[in-house]
Structures are given as structure tokens and as C-alpha cells.
């Protein structure tokens, strides 16, 4: 969904809200309703969105605003689209756990 010229790795919630045309409180609410939308938080506790997160926000917005799905309907549609694959948040959690375990192993060696 993002253009090819986008080079940032992380975006603030304000930047994402401006990109998708929603208010920041709407994005925070969507985080509570869609398990796959779990942006990381930086050391200051601010949300940071990756390109994958932003793509998901665009998909959620399309389903809710353009296609007029209910929250439940949008959740079901997103699940169909992923075809039973791990949710993005689950993959992130597993990746973070893997990186942590690798650091622990490096310290032990």
C-alpha cells in the first residue's frame, strides 16, 4: 500500500494516522479490536509502526470504511485473507523471543 519511495523503517502513530486519514485514537482502538495490529513500542513507550503494520491499518480501514464491514466482519475477513497463518503480532512475538534467546546464548558462550 505504501509507495516505493518510502524508506523509513518506523513511523509514529501520528504519521500513520495522517497517512490513512484516521485519528490517532481510532488507531489505538483498532489495536484493541484486531489482534494482528500490535505496533512495537520504543524505549520511550511510543508506538512505532512498521510498513507491515501500516499495510494492515490500510486493510482494516478499507474493510471498515469502504466495504462497510462491522468490526467482527472485518476480523473474519482478515482471518480469511491470512489463510490461517500466524498473525503478524504472533510472528513479531516469536521473532523477539528468538532474538532474545540468541543474545542469551551468545552471553553464555
C-alpha positions as CSV (number, residue, x, y, z in Angstrom):
1,X,0.0,0.0,0.0
2,X,2.9,2.3,0.7
3,X,4.7,3.9,-2.2
4,X,8.0,2.5,-3.4
5,X,9.7,5.8,-2.4
6,X,9.1,5.2,1.3
7,X,12.3,4.4,3.1
8,X,11.6,4.8,6.8
9,X,11.7,1.7,9.0
10,X,9.4,3.0,11.7
11,X,6.5,5.6,11.8
12,X,4.9,7.3,14.7
13,X,1.2,6.9,15.4
14,X,0.6,10.5,14.2
15,X,2.4,9.8,10.9
16,X,0.3,6.6,10.3
17,X,-2.9,8.4,11.2
18,X,-2.2,11.1,8.7
19,X,-1.3,8.5,6.0
20,X,-4.6,6.6,6.4
21,X,-6.8,9.6,7.2
22,X,-7.8,8.5,10.7
23,X,-7.4,10.0,14.1
24,X,-4.8,8.5,16.5
25,X,-7.4,7.4,19.0
26,X,-9.0,5.3,16.2
27,X,-5.7,3.5,15.6
28,X,-5.3,2.8,19.3
29,X,-8.9,1.5,19.4
30,X,-8.2,-0.8,16.4
31,X,-5.2,-2.2,18.3
32,X,-7.7,-3.5,20.9
33,X,-10.0,-5.0,18.3
34,X,-7.6,-6.6,15.8
35,X,-5.0,-9.0,17.3
36,X,-2.7,-8.7,14.3
37,X,-2.3,-4.9,14.9
38,X,0.3,-4.7,17.6
39,X,2.9,-2.0,16.8
40,X,6.0,-2.2,18.9
41,X,6.8,0.5,21.4
42,X,10.2,2.3,21.6
43,X,12.1,2.9,24.7
44,X,10.1,6.0,25.5
45,X,6.9,3.9,25.2
46,X,5.7,5.4,22.0
47,X,4.1,3.2,19.3
48,X,6.3,2.6,16.3
49,X,4.7,1.2,13.2
50,X,6.5,-0.8,10.5
51,X,5.5,-0.9,6.8
52,X,3.7,-4.3,7.6
53,X,1.7,-2.6,10.4
54,X,0.7,0.3,8.1
55,X,-0.4,-2.2,5.3
56,X,-2.6,-3.8,7.9
57,X,-4.1,-0.5,9.0
58,X,-4.9,0.3,5.4
59,X,-6.6,-3.1,5.0
60,X,-8.6,-2.5,8.2
61,X,-9.6,0.9,7.1
62,X,-10.7,-0.4,3.7
63,X,-12.8,-3.1,5.3
64,X,-14.5,-0.8,7.8
65,X,-14.9,2.4,5.9
66,X,-15.0,1.5,2.2
67,X,-16.5,-2.0,2.3
68,X,-18.7,-1.2,5.3
69,X,-17.8,-4.3,7.3
70,X,-18.6,-4.5,11.0
71,X,-15.7,-5.0,13.4
72,X,-16.5,-8.7,13.7
73,X,-16.9,-9.0,9.9
74,X,-13.6,-7.2,9.3
75,X,-11.8,-9.5,11.8
76,X,-13.3,-12.6,10.0
77,X,-12.3,-11.2,6.6
78,X,-8.7,-10.5,7.7
79,X,-8.5,-14.1,9.1
80,X,-9.7,-15.4,5.7
81,X,-7.1,-13.4,3.9
82,X,-4.3,-14.7,6.1
83,X,-5.4,-18.3,5.4
84,X,-4.8,-19.4,9.0
85,X,-1.2,-18.1,9.0
86,X,0.2,-16.8,12.2
87,X,-1.0,-13.3,12.9
88,X,1.6,-10.5,12.4
89,X,1.7,-9.9,16.1
90,X,2.4,-13.6,16.8
91,X,5.3,-13.6,14.3
92,X,6.7,-10.5,15.9
93,X,6.5,-12.0,19.4
94,X,8.2,-15.2,18.2
95,X,10.9,-13.2,16.4
96,X,11.6,-11.1,19.5
97,X,11.7,-14.3,21.6
98,X,14.2,-15.9,19.2
99,X,16.4,-12.8,19.2
100,X,16.4,-12.7,23.0
101,X,17.3,-16.4,23.2
102,X,20.2,-15.8,20.7
103,X,21.5,-13.0,22.9
104,X,21.3,-15.2,25.9
105,X,23.2,-18.0,24.1
106,X,25.9,-15.5,23.0
107,X,26.4,-14.4,26.6
108,X,26.7,-18.0,27.8
109,X,29.4,-18.9,25.2
